[in-house]
Amino acid sequence: MTEHSAPDPTEHSRWRPLRLLQAAMDADIARIYAEAHIDGLKPSFVMELLRLNARGAMTIAELAASVQLTHSAVSQKVAAMRAAGLVRTTAGTDGRSKKVTLTARARRIAGQLAAEWRATEAAVAEIEAEIPYPLSQVATDIEAAIRRKSFHDRIAGHLASDPGWHPAEIR
């Protein structure tokens, strides 16, 4: 018999449908790559690869700023893309930074990646035309709500009234 001490709050999630939807869509994009025999490519790499193809070599910091992600997130992604043979890194001009460039293989598939990006955007537009409230509008509306009151402040406000939250005890 297992010990059961509390209900599982993860049984209810407003995030789960969105995460599952994105995972399913990414899986379909990955299937497109597999059908085209583009090995080692993940849908999450494509924006950075296309950005490097369009703008040329960039430091990780420059690439992160251009795709609106953290330096840490892009650094991890660059390591994965390097392992997949899609980018290479060299020392930057100041010795602390790294320049990221496409490999010959990535340059060869860049046209296919751009075509997939355009096709994916067209497919999303097609889906949005079929639904009463477009996903892009949902994202815009959520961003506006978060500008009015940050997500952090909303979470902190709910935690303040939750008897299960004891920040002073968490160390």
N, CA, C and O of each residue as an XYZ file, in Angstrom:
684
protein
N       0.838     -1.175      0.000
C       0.000      0.000      0.000
C       0.891      1.248      0.000
O       1.862      1.332      0.751
N       0.545      2.204     -0.847
C       1.319      3.445     -0.897
C       0.713      4.468      0.043
O      -0.497      4.487      0.270
N       1.556      5.304      0.576
C       1.088      6.350      1.479
C       0.576      7.517      0.647
O       1.245      7.976     -0.279
N      -0.584      7.977      0.979
C      -1.198      9.112      0.271
C      -1.414     10.227      1.283
O      -2.223     10.098      2.202
N      -0.693     11.309      1.108
C      -0.783     12.365      2.109
C      -1.555     13.599      1.657
O      -2.042     14.360      2.494
N      -1.673     13.810      0.361
C      -2.337     15.021     -0.104
C      -2.846     14.818     -1.523
O      -2.330     13.974     -2.255
N      -3.845     15.578     -1.910
C      -4.300     15.491     -3.307
C      -3.207     15.994     -4.254
O      -2.369     16.810     -3.871
N      -3.227     15.512     -5.460
C      -2.236     15.895     -6.468
C      -2.754     17.118     -7.231
O      -3.706     16.997     -8.002
N      -2.135     18.311     -7.027
C      -2.626     19.513     -7.724
C      -2.395     19.472     -9.227
O      -2.986     20.264     -9.963
N      -1.545     18.561     -9.696
C      -1.272     18.497    -11.137
C      -2.387     17.799    -11.915
O      -2.356     17.757    -13.145
N      -3.379     17.248    -11.194
C      -4.515     16.609    -11.877
C      -5.322     17.635    -12.671
O      -5.990     17.287    -13.645
N      -5.256     18.900    -12.251
C      -5.934     19.977    -12.978
C      -4.867     20.942    -13.484
O      -4.034     21.412    -12.710
N      -4.893     21.233    -14.761
C      -3.899     22.147    -15.314
C      -4.483     22.908    -16.489
O      -4.983     22.311    -17.442
N      -4.417     24.212    -16.417
C      -4.815     25.043    -17.553
C      -3.705     25.092    -18.599
O      -3.962     25.368    -19.771
N      -2.463     24.822    -18.168
C      -1.320     24.828    -19.081
C      -1.270     23.570    -19.945
O      -0.873     23.629    -21.108
N      -1.671     22.431    -19.377
C      -1.501     21.149    -20.053
C      -2.046     21.131    -21.488
O      -1.337     20.675    -22.384
N      -3.260     21.602    -21.745
C      -3.740     21.547    -23.131
C      -2.832     22.311    -24.104
O      -2.596     21.856    -25.222
N      -2.328     23.468    -23.676
C      -1.445     24.247    -24.544
C      -0.122     23.514    -24.765
O       0.376     23.446    -25.889
N       0.442     22.968    -23.688
C       1.705     22.220    -23.813
C       1.523     20.991    -24.689
O       2.376     20.705    -25.530
N       0.432     20.259    -24.511
C       0.179     19.072    -25.335
C      -0.046     19.447    -26.796
O       0.409     18.748    -27.701
N      -0.751     20.555    -27.019
C      -0.974     21.033    -28.383
C       0.347     21.380    -29.049
O       0.597     20.968    -30.181
N       1.197     22.136    -28.357
C       2.483     22.502    -28.938
C       3.345     21.267    -29.179
O       4.010     21.173    -30.211
N       3.343     20.321    -28.245
C       4.120     19.089    -28.429
C       3.626     18.311    -29.644
O       4.431     17.778    -30.408
N       2.305     18.240    -29.830
C       1.751     17.528    -30.986
C       2.113     18.229    -32.290
O       2.454     17.578    -33.277
N       2.039     19.558    -32.289
C       2.389     20.304    -33.501
C       3.883     20.161    -33.809
O       4.267     19.976    -34.964
N       4.725     20.248    -32.771
C       6.164     20.056    -32.974
C       6.457     18.645    -33.485
O       7.339     18.458    -34.322
N       5.717     17.654    -32.983
C       5.914     16.278    -33.458
C       5.567     16.161    -34.942
O       6.239     15.444    -35.684
N       4.527     16.858    -35.370
C       4.171     16.838    -36.794
C       5.235     17.533    -37.649
O       5.541     17.081    -38.752
N       5.796     18.630    -37.136
C       6.879     19.297    -37.865
C       8.094     18.371    -37.923
O       8.731     18.255    -38.970
N       8.419     17.715    -36.815
C       9.542     16.771    -36.798
C       9.311     15.642    -37.794
O      10.253     15.157    -38.421
N       8.076     15.233    -37.934
C       7.745     14.189    -38.923
C       8.021     14.675    -40.352
O       8.478     13.905    -41.196
N       7.742     15.940    -40.612
C       8.058     16.529    -41.923
C       9.562     16.419    -42.170
O       9.983     16.040    -43.263
N      10.381     16.751    -41.154
C      11.840     16.648    -41.295
C      12.257     15.210    -41.531
O      13.107     14.942    -42.379
N      11.667     14.282    -40.790
C      12.011     12.863    -40.943
C      11.673     12.384    -42.350
O      12.449     11.649    -42.962
N      10.517     12.799    -42.865
C      10.113     12.416    -44.224
C      11.060     12.988    -45.273
O      11.231     12.412    -46.348
N      11.677     14.134    -44.951
C      12.640     14.761    -45.867
C      14.063     14.268    -45.600
O      15.013     14.731    -46.231
N      14.208     13.330    -44.663
C      15.515     12.752    -44.304
C      16.489     13.809    -43.785
O      17.681     13.779    -44.090
N      15.961     14.738    -42.999
C      16.803     15.742    -42.339
C      17.009     15.264    -40.906
O      16.197     15.547    -40.025
N      18.083     14.548    -40.685
C      18.347     13.931    -39.388
C      18.901     14.938    -38.382
O      19.629     15.863    -38.744
N      18.547     14.741    -37.128
C      19.097     15.542    -36.039
C      18.489     16.917    -35.879
O      18.909     17.680    -35.010
N      17.510     17.247    -36.698
C      16.902     18.575    -36.641
C      15.669     18.543    -35.745
O      14.802     17.681    -35.894
N      15.600     19.487    -34.820
C      14.421     19.634    -33.963
C      13.713     20.920    -34.356
O      14.361     21.902    -34.719
N      12.384     20.921    -34.285
C      11.655     22.151    -34.619
C      12.131     23.354    -33.807
O      12.081     24.483    -34.295
N      12.586     23.132    -32.592
C      13.016     24.246    -31.746
C      14.324     24.881    -32.212
O      14.699     25.938    -31.704
N      15.028     24.269    -33.161
C      16.279     24.828    -33.679
C      16.065     25.788    -34.842
O      16.934     26.611    -35.131
N      14.938     25.695    -35.501
C      14.780     26.306    -36.823
C      14.877     27.827    -36.812
O      15.502     28.399    -37.705
N      14.285     28.497    -35.836
C      14.358     29.961    -35.841
C      15.813     30.421    -35.773
O      16.218     31.314    -36.517
N      16.593     29.816    -34.889
C      17.997     30.217    -34.745
C      18.785     29.904    -36.012
O      19.617     30.707    -36.436
N      18.535     28.752    -36.616
C      19.245     28.394    -37.848
C      18.897     29.363    -38.977
O      19.776     29.797    -39.721
N      17.625     29.695    -39.101
C      17.224     30.648    -40.141
C      17.783     32.035    -39.870
O      18.171     32.741    -40.801
N      17.828     32.435    -38.597
C      18.376     33.737    -38.244
C      19.859     33.795    -38.602
O      20.324     34.786    -39.165
N      20.603     32.737    -38.279
C      22.029     32.695    -38.630
C      22.217     32.687    -40.145
O      23.149     33.304    -40.661
N      21.339     31.992    -40.851
C      21.440     31.955    -42.307
C      21.195     33.335    -42.905
O      21.858     33.725    -43.867
N      20.250     34.070    -42.342
C      19.904     35.391    -42.868
C      20.912     36.463    -42.469
O      21.199     37.362    -43.260
N      21.452     36.384    -41.257
C      22.294     37.469    -40.737
C      23.766     37.128    -40.634
O      24.588     38.015    -40.404
N      24.115     35.867    -40.797
C      25.515     35.480    -40.671
C      25.891     35.187    -39.228
O      25.037     35.147    -38.342
N      27.170     34.985    -39.011
C      27.679     34.612    -37.688
C      27.277     35.635    -36.636
O      27.271     36.841    -36.881
N      26.939     35.117    -35.452
C      26.577     35.972    -34.320
C      27.129     35.351    -33.050
O      27.354     34.143    -32.973
N      27.341     36.197    -32.062
C      27.667     35.652    -30.747
C      26.394     35.045    -30.170
O      25.291     35.317    -30.645
N      26.561     34.225    -29.149
C      25.388     33.646    -28.494
C      24.504     34.760    -27.942
O      23.280     34.677    -28.037
N      25.100     35.788    -27.376
C      24.316     36.915    -26.836
C      23.529     37.617    -27.943
O      22.358     37.950    -27.758
N      24.167     37.843    -29.090
C      23.470     38.487    -30.216
C      22.331     37.612    -30.720
O      21.236     38.104    -30.989
N      22.591     36.319    -30.847
C      21.567     35.393    -31.311
C      20.409     35.350    -30.318
O      19.245     35.373    -30.718
N      20.725     35.289    -29.033
C      19.687     35.269    -27.999
C      18.815     36.517    -28.084
O      17.588     36.423    -28.033
N      19.434     37.673    -28.210
C      18.670     38.918    -28.311
C      17.792     38.917    -29.560
O      16.654     39.385    -29.521
N      18.315     38.395    -30.659
C      17.564     38.437    -31.916
C      16.346     37.525    -31.915
O      15.380     37.789    -32.630
N      16.374     36.447    -31.119
C      15.235     35.533    -31.066
C      14.447     35.669    -29.760
O      13.522     34.900    -29.497
N      14.829     36.662    -28.944
C      14.132     36.996    -27.704
C      14.106     35.827    -26.710
O      13.068     35.502    -26.134
N      15.279     35.206    -26.526
C      15.453     34.160    -25.531
C      16.621     34.545    -24.628
O      17.385     35.456    -24.944
N      16.753     33.853    -23.516
C      17.862     34.139    -22.615
C      19.166     33.595    -23.190
O      19.168     32.676    -24.009
N      20.267     34.180    -22.745
C      21.585     33.708    -23.143
C      21.737     32.230    -22.786
O      22.255     31.443    -23.578
N      21.285     31.864    -21.599
C      21.389     30.479    -21.133
C      20.624     29.521    -22.039
O      21.137     28.464    -22.406
N      19.401     29.889    -22.398
C      18.585     29.025    -23.259
C      19.232     28.842    -24.624
O      19.267     27.732    -25.154
N      19.740     29.921    -25.189
C      20.365     29.828    -26.509
C      21.696     29.084    -26.424
O      22.047     28.341    -27.340
N      22.433     29.273    -25.346
C      23.686     28.550    -25.162
C      23.432     27.041    -25.152
O      24.167     26.283    -25.784
N      22.400     26.610    -24.443
C      22.043     25.192    -24.414
C      21.595     24.712    -25.790
O      21.942     23.611    -26.218
N      20.829     25.540    -26.471
C      20.350     25.167    -27.802
C      21.517     25.073    -28.779
O      21.561     24.162    -29.605
N      22.461     26.007    -28.690
C      23.639     25.982    -29.563
C      24.441     24.702    -29.315
O      24.928     24.084    -30.262
N      24.578     24.305    -28.063
C      25.300     23.061    -27.759
C      24.607     21.865    -28.418
O      25.272     20.991    -28.973
N      23.277     21.826    -28.357
C      22.528     20.734    -28.988
C      22.646     20.790    -30.509
O      22.780     19.752    -31.157
N      22.597     21.992    -31.083
C      22.735     22.123    -32.541
C      24.144     21.765    -32.986
O      24.331     21.204    -34.066
N      25.132     22.083    -32.167
C      26.514     21.712    -32.477
C      26.641     20.186    -32.469
O      27.267     19.613    -33.361
N      26.050     19.529    -31.470
C      26.080     18.066    -31.391
C      25.380     17.425    -32.591
O      25.744     16.329    -33.017
N      24.373     18.115    -33.130
C      23.642     17.613    -34.297
C      24.349     17.949    -35.611
O      23.879     17.567    -36.683
N      25.474     18.661    -35.532
C      26.230     19.002    -36.731
C      25.648     20.145    -37.529
O      25.876     20.233    -38.735
N      24.900     21.025    -36.881
C      24.238     22.122    -37.587
C      24.950     23.462    -37.431
O      24.840     24.327    -38.300
N      25.677     23.638    -36.333
C      26.431     24.874    -36.119
C      27.810     24.521    -35.580
O      28.058     23.416    -35.099
N      28.689     25.502    -35.679
C      29.980     25.388    -35.002
C      30.212     26.701    -34.272
O      29.669     27.744    -34.634
N      31.031     26.617    -33.238
C      31.329     27.821    -32.470
C      32.830     28.063    -32.477
O      33.637     27.133    -32.491
N      33.170     29.329    -32.466
C      34.566     29.737    -32.371
C      34.650     30.832    -31.320
O      33.645     31.452    -30.971
N      35.842     31.059    -30.827
C      36.020     32.107    -29.825
C      35.641     33.452    -30.421
O      35.942     33.746    -31.578
N      34.973     34.264    -29.607
C      34.600     35.604    -30.039
C      35.779     36.554    -29.913
O      36.881     36.144    -29.549
N      35.549     37.796    -30.208
C      36.627     38.787    -30.215
C      37.155     39.117    -28.831
O      38.318     39.496    -28.693
N      36.317     38.982    -27.788
C      36.776     39.350    -26.449
C      37.265     38.163    -25.621
O      37.643     38.343    -24.464
N      37.268     36.964    -26.182
C      37.755     35.794    -25.466
C      36.720     35.134    -24.576
O      36.860     33.957    -24.246
N      35.681     35.862    -24.177
C      34.633     35.273    -23.339
C      33.439     34.830    -24.159
O      32.730     33.903    -23.767
N      33.206     35.470    -25.282
C      32.036     35.158    -26.091
C      32.375     34.090    -27.127
O      33.540     33.812    -27.411
N      31.318     33.504    -27.677
C      31.469     32.511    -28.742
C      30.691     32.990    -29.952
O      29.557     33.453    -29.833
N      31.309     32.874    -31.117
C      30.625     33.153    -32.382
C      30.007     31.856    -32.872
O      30.643     30.802    -32.837
N      28.774     31.938    -33.325
C      28.047     30.784    -33.827
C      27.886     30.938    -35.333
O      27.442     31.981    -35.813
N      28.248     29.898    -36.073
C      28.079     29.901    -37.526
C      27.427     28.593    -37.960
O      27.524     27.573    -37.277
N      26.776     28.645    -39.086
C      26.175     27.441    -39.649
C      27.256     26.544    -40.234
O      28.272     27.019    -40.740
N      27.021     25.250    -40.157
C      27.895     24.303    -40.854
C      27.450     24.258    -42.309
O      26.396     24.788    -42.660
N      28.252     23.626    -43.146
C      27.899     23.470    -44.561
C      26.577     22.709    -44.675
O      25.744     23.035    -45.520
N      26.386     21.708    -43.834
C      25.141     20.930    -43.854
C      23.942     21.838    -43.569
O      22.932     21.760    -44.268
N      24.043     22.690    -42.560
C      22.936     23.587    -42.225
C      22.666     24.574    -43.360
O      21.512     24.888    -43.651
N      23.726     25.062    -43.997
C      23.529     25.976    -45.130
C      22.819     25.255    -46.272
O      22.002     25.856    -46.970
N      23.125     23.963    -46.469
C      22.471     23.205    -47.543
C      20.975     23.029    -47.302
O      20.197     23.005    -48.256
N      20.562     22.905    -46.037
C      19.135     22.678    -45.763
C      18.379     23.965    -45.417
O      17.177     23.922    -45.157
N      19.065     25.093    -45.410
C      18.425     26.358    -45.020
C      17.212     26.685    -45.894
O      16.204     27.177    -45.386
N      17.295     26.425    -47.171
C      16.158     26.682    -48.061
C      14.954     25.828    -47.693
O      13.816     26.297    -47.721
N      15.213     24.570    -47.346
C      14.131     23.691    -46.915
C      13.524     24.179    -45.598
O      12.308     24.139    -45.415
N      14.379     24.637    -44.690
C      13.883     25.132    -43.409
C      13.018     26.376    -43.602
O      11.984     26.527    -42.950
N      13.437     27.254    -44.486
C      12.650     28.457    -44.771
C      11.306     28.073    -45.395
O      10.277     28.662    -45.065
N      11.316     27.090    -46.291
C      10.064     26.633    -46.905
C       9.145     26.026    -45.849
O       7.939     26.272    -45.854
N       9.721     25.228    -44.938
C       8.905     24.636    -43.862
C       8.335     25.730    -42.973
O       7.171     25.664    -42.580
N       9.152     26.748    -42.649
C       8.680     27.856    -41.802
C       7.474     28.532    -42.456
O       6.460     28.780    -41.803
N       7.598     28.830    -43.760
C       6.490     29.485    -44.468
C       5.262     28.578    -44.501
O       4.142     29.052    -44.314
N       5.458     27.285    -44.737
C       4.339     26.340    -44.791
C       3.676     26.217    -43.422
O       2.452     26.137    -43.327
N       4.482     26.201    -42.365
C       3.930     26.121    -41.007
C       3.118     27.369    -40.693
O       2.018     27.269    -40.150
N       3.643     28.537    -41.027
C       2.901     29.780    -40.798
C       1.594     29.776    -41.590
O       0.567     30.226    -41.082
N       1.616     29.275    -42.826
C       0.398     29.198    -43.634
C      -0.602     28.224    -43.012
O      -1.805     28.484    -43.013
N      -0.105     27.099    -42.478
C      -0.986     26.129    -41.838
C      -1.621     26.716    -40.576
O      -2.804     26.493    -40.318
N      -0.843     27.464    -39.787
C      -1.390     28.109    -38.588
C      -2.437     29.140    -38.990
O      -3.487     29.226    -38.354
N      -2.174     29.921    -40.032
C      -3.154     30.901    -40.510
C      -4.435     30.199    -40.959
O      -5.538     30.686    -40.713
N      -4.278     29.062    -41.611
C      -5.435     28.277    -42.059
C      -6.260     27.799    -40.853
O      -7.489     27.880    -40.860
N      -5.572     27.306    -39.829
C      -6.260     26.849    -38.618
C      -6.946     28.026    -37.930
O      -8.094     27.914    -37.499
N      -6.242     29.157    -37.827
C      -6.840     30.332    -37.186
C      -8.095     30.795    -37.906
O      -9.016     31.308    -37.271
N      -8.147     30.623    -39.225
C      -9.331     31.011    -39.988
C     -10.513     30.092    -39.682
O     -11.664     30.459    -39.919
N     -10.231     28.899    -39.158
C     -11.285     27.932    -38.857
C     -11.834     28.047    -37.440
O     -12.863     27.452    -37.122
N     -11.159     28.802    -36.596
C     -11.592     28.878    -35.201
C     -12.098     30.282    -34.884
O     -11.705     31.244    -35.544
N     -12.963     30.406    -33.884
C     -13.567     31.715    -33.621
C     -12.632     32.729    -32.975
O     -12.903     33.928    -33.031
N     -11.540     32.281    -32.365
C     -10.649     33.186    -31.654
C      -9.222     32.748    -31.952
O      -8.757     31.773    -31.362
N      -8.509     33.432    -32.845
C      -7.174     32.987    -33.270
C      -6.159     32.910    -32.132
O      -6.159     33.748    -31.230
N      -5.301     31.902    -32.186
C      -4.264     31.710    -31.185
C      -3.361     32.929    -31.080
O      -2.958     33.304    -29.979
N      -3.040     33.548    -32.198
C      -2.190     34.744    -32.150
C      -2.875     35.869    -31.370
O      -2.206     36.654    -30.699
N      -4.210     35.948    -31.457
C      -4.946     36.948    -30.689
C      -4.954     36.592    -29.206
O      -4.881     37.474    -28.351
N      -5.043     35.290    -28.904
C      -4.979     34.843    -27.508
C      -3.641     35.275    -26.910
O      -3.603     35.829    -25.811
N      -2.546     35.024    -27.628
C      -1.214     35.393    -27.126
C      -1.122     36.903    -26.916
O      -0.596     37.350    -25.897
N      -1.622     37.690    -27.859
C      -1.606     39.147    -27.739
C      -2.414     39.601    -26.527
O      -1.985     40.485    -25.786
N      -3.574     38.998    -26.328
C      -4.419     39.372    -25.199
C      -3.787     38.977    -23.865
O      -3.888     39.725    -22.893
N      -3.143     37.823    -23.806
C      -2.460     37.403    -22.580
C      -1.288     38.339    -22.293
O      -1.075     38.731    -21.146
N      -0.528     38.697    -23.326
C       0.578     39.649    -23.131
C       0.067     40.973    -22.575
O       0.698     41.554    -21.691
N      -1.058     41.454    -23.075
C      -1.629     42.715    -22.584
C      -2.055     42.576    -21.117
O      -1.842     43.490    -20.320
N      -2.647     41.452    -20.767
C      -3.053     41.229    -19.379
C      -1.836     41.186    -18.460
O      -1.881     41.702    -17.343
N      -0.752     40.575    -18.924
C       0.472     40.487    -18.123
C       1.142     41.852    -18.004
O       1.791     42.127    -16.994
N       1.002     42.702    -19.000
C       1.523     44.074    -18.878
C       0.760     44.840    -17.802
O       1.332     45.658    -17.083
N      -0.534     44.567    -17.703
C      -1.341     45.243    -16.677
C      -0.956     44.765    -15.277
O      -0.889     45.567    -14.345
N      -0.705     43.478    -15.126
C      -0.266     42.891    -13.848
C       0.583     41.668    -14.199
O       0.105     40.728    -14.835
N       1.842     41.695    -13.777
C       2.774     40.645    -14.189
C       2.321     39.263    -13.727
O       1.576     39.125    -12.757
N       2.788     38.255    -14.440
C       2.506     36.870    -14.084
C       3.077     36.580    -12.698
O       2.442     35.913    -11.881
N       4.292     37.093    -12.444
C       4.914     36.941    -11.125
C       4.004     37.469    -10.027
O       3.754     36.781     -9.037
N       3.506     38.699    -10.204
C       2.659     39.310     -9.183
C       1.355     38.532     -8.999
O       0.839     38.437     -7.885
N       0.834     37.988    -10.069
C      -0.388     37.188     -9.972
C      -0.124     35.910     -9.171
O      -0.911     35.551     -8.295
N       0.984     35.227     -9.471
C       1.324     34.000     -8.744
C       1.586     34.324     -7.277
O       1.074     33.648     -6.384
N       2.389     35.365     -7.033
C       2.719     35.750     -5.658
C       1.460     36.099     -4.867
O       1.360     35.768     -3.685
N       0.511     36.757     -5.501
C      -0.740     37.093     -4.832
C      -1.518     35.855     -4.411
O      -2.084     35.820     -3.318
N      -1.550     34.846     -5.264
C      -2.243     33.602     -4.921
C      -1.485     32.829     -3.841
O      -2.095     32.223     -2.959
N      -0.166     32.854     -3.916
C       0.630     32.167     -2.893
C       0.459     32.796     -1.518
O       0.483     32.099     -0.503
N       0.288     34.110     -1.485
C       0.148     34.817     -0.207
C      -1.048     34.316      0.595
O      -1.045     34.371      1.825
N      -2.062     33.830     -0.102
C      -3.259     33.359      0.606
C      -3.342     31.830      0.660
O      -4.350     31.290      1.115
N      -2.315     31.133      0.210
C      -2.319     29.670      0.220
C      -1.607     29.162      1.473
O      -0.419     29.428      1.659
N      -2.316     28.438      2.328
C      -1.697     27.974      3.577
C      -0.563     26.971      3.357
O       0.208     26.708      4.279
N      -0.452     26.421      2.179
C       0.622     25.467      1.903
C       1.945     26.123      1.537
O       2.961     25.437      1.422
N       1.950     27.447      1.353
C       3.165     28.159      0.930
C       3.839     28.784      2.139
O       3.248     29.611      2.834
N       5.077     28.383      2.384
C       5.841     28.894      3.522
C       7.244     29.254      3.032
O       8.175     28.471      3.222
N       7.415     30.415      2.409
C       8.721     30.741      1.815
C       9.870     30.780      2.807
O      11.002     30.467      2.439
N       9.613     31.152      4.048
C      10.700     31.221      5.021
C      11.238     29.836      5.360
O      12.373     29.709      5.819
N      10.439     28.803      5.138
C      10.862     27.443      5.459
C      11.585     26.763      4.298
O      12.123     25.668      4.463
N      11.603     27.388      3.152
C      12.228     26.783      1.973
C      13.654     27.294      1.863
O      13.885     28.439      1.475
N      14.583     26.463      2.196
C      16.002     26.846      2.104
C      16.817     25.661      1.752
O      18.037     25.767      1.625
